[in-house]
Amino acid sequence: MADNFLYYGDNLDVLRRHIKEESVDLIYLDPPFNSDQNYNVLFAEHNGSRSSAQIRAFEDTWRWDQVAAAAYDEIVTSTNYPQKVSQVMQSFRNFLGDTDMTAYLCMMAQRLVELHRVLKPTGSIYLHCDPTASHYLKTLMDAVFRVENFCNEIIWKRTFAHGSSKRFGPLHDVILFYAKSERFFWSNPRSDHDPEYIEKHFKLADESGRRFQPISLTGAGIRHGESGKPWRGIDPTSVGRHWALPGKLLQSLGVALGTVQERLDALDSAGMIYWPAKEHGTPRLKQYADQLEGQAIPDIWIDIPPIPAQATERLGFPTQKPELLLDRIVRSSSNEGDVVLDPFCGCGTAVVAAERLKRHWIGIDITHLAITLIKSRLRDTFGEAIRSEYQVVGEPVSLPDAQTLAAEDPYQFQWWALGLVGARPVEQKKGADKGIDGRLYFHDEAAGAKTKQVIFSVKAGHLTASHMRDLRGVVERESAAVGVLISLEEPTQPMRAEAASAGFYDSPGWNRKYPRLQLLTVAELMQGKGIEYPASRAPASQGVDVTFKKAPKAARRGKTGKLADLAEPGDMPQSEPESEHAGE
Ligand SMILES: C[S@@+](CC[C@H](N)C(=O)[O-])C[C@H]1O[C@@H](n2cnc3c(N)ncnc32)[C@H](O)[C@@H]1O
């Protein structure tokens, strides 16, 4: 039985139906923010430009409408909501009115209350947002998680420079960190010291080449006991000081007993005392660079860059967060074997960080596109075997399920069906992409040769012969290698005849012919039948199918869990990525 879960659906519904009370150790959420635009997913085209194909991944639901009014009503009247939450929401509505922001906060309040329910008493939650709503969200978090459980407002410098007219350049996102109770887990994470600091302060080296800095063995003030007495002719009292010995170090050397002078002897025998060359110089303690405890991490994070435009980590999902960011959060607030939940998981950054760090995970997203992306990201990063270690819940598993999805939400149906064949959805039904629902790109010639494409038309409704003719026309217009019609209905005989008359694509690389027009029903796809095209026989690792950008392969569950193949701190790009929240 798989321990990890990927849910397709609205997180409110999934949380209420599937996630048990106090079952999660760490929550990270990065919800989209309200805007006038739809929430888009843009893919980079193969020539690197932004795709004309904008996929509406998530419709703006934060309108003040009946749904928002019903959510508000539930929050202020239902006894399932803490009184403080209902009070805060009433104040927001008084202050903000019936606006999109109030609608957004209603949506968030419902979800935060559920997230509080599923979090263990030892757990923590990190809410990623930006200054547009962070002040309201902090108040809401205070109401749900209680003021005394607030831990940090983390400022993440998400870009290098950002010009803005008539105000200072907005550079940061906000991550609100709350615990569920005072019993929360904290790993006391540390970061490495700056190499420049080591260079500057640890100038000396012992015979074995270990770098150290000499630090004082005395403290200010005169003492009349042993610590004020001379050692080897050096009298600290004469300079108004006393011996102050490093307790931890002595303990590690097994020297707990004896007089101060005896313990100084022990330190000297262990080679821990630095004697200056000059006569009567004061002995000092050798502090070795390799024994330094890392630095405590502050609440301003300037060392985690956004994903550089050309980084292998970048998958083309515009709000994708760097894995280093999630790595820090997961390491700080969870242990191996703990459960990490991301209820707005997008292209799965938290899921991948959790997997890499040997945590269990639960990801939820409302679009099939995100679920498809995460599945390929997991496969590309950890290999095919990962598929047996997680369960996907909420995807159609039978023909009636698929029919229901098609009736409820044709877009989601399309995205799901295209996901079954690994194709990339295309939204526009007009202009350049008229008649195309999805594309799949592949290479079947020597490196550097042209990228070829398969184009898809997905039909949930009644099929007619014109659908086949239209597809044939689009294949010719686009000079596509293959055109595929995916349908819920069984194609008619004339449609099959039309497909058969379209001939073949002759692959130069594979020296094989593939039917130019292909018909596939959803039922066939669900039984495992696939399209016929050159990349269909090549293992994913060969990179013949180039439809989605591949995530870099990882040494899964490596000993160190180091993210060697990802951007390193300090690798800040000079470009100016758009704010990932503002204007979403
Ligand atoms: C800002 S993105 C998250 C990006 C993510 N942190 C990453 O690194 O890829 C927000 C995601 O939340 C999803 N979403 C929005 N509303 C949702 C809901 N009610 N339930 C589940 N997912 C939702 C969107 O589809 C989108 O993929």
The ligand as a Gaussian input file, in Angstrom:
#p B3LYP/6-31G(d) Opt

LIG

0 1
 C        0.940000      29.116000      -6.715000
 S        0.582000      27.514000      -7.324000
 C        1.587000      26.478000      -6.336000
 C        2.976000      26.336000      -6.877000
 C        3.804000      25.348000      -6.100000
 N        4.228000      25.859000      -4.832000
 C        5.034000      24.911000      -6.894000
 O        6.160000      25.134000      -6.485000
 O        4.799000      24.360000      -7.979000
 C       -1.018000      27.254000      -6.710000
 C       -1.673000      25.953000      -7.135000
 O       -2.872000      25.822000      -6.380000
 C       -3.833000      25.150000      -7.164000
 N       -5.134000      25.434000      -6.558000
 C       -5.812000      26.598000      -6.570000
 N       -6.956000      26.474000      -5.874000
 C       -6.998000      25.208000      -5.410000
 C       -7.935000      24.477000      -4.629000
 N       -9.059000      25.037000      -4.186000
 N       -7.659000      23.194000      -4.342000
 C       -6.502000      22.625000      -4.775000
 N       -5.589000      23.266000      -5.531000
 C       -5.827000      24.543000      -5.840000
 C       -3.614000      25.702000      -8.564000
 O       -4.104000      24.799000      -9.541000
 C       -2.093000      25.860000      -8.603000
 O       -1.497000      24.735000      -9.190000

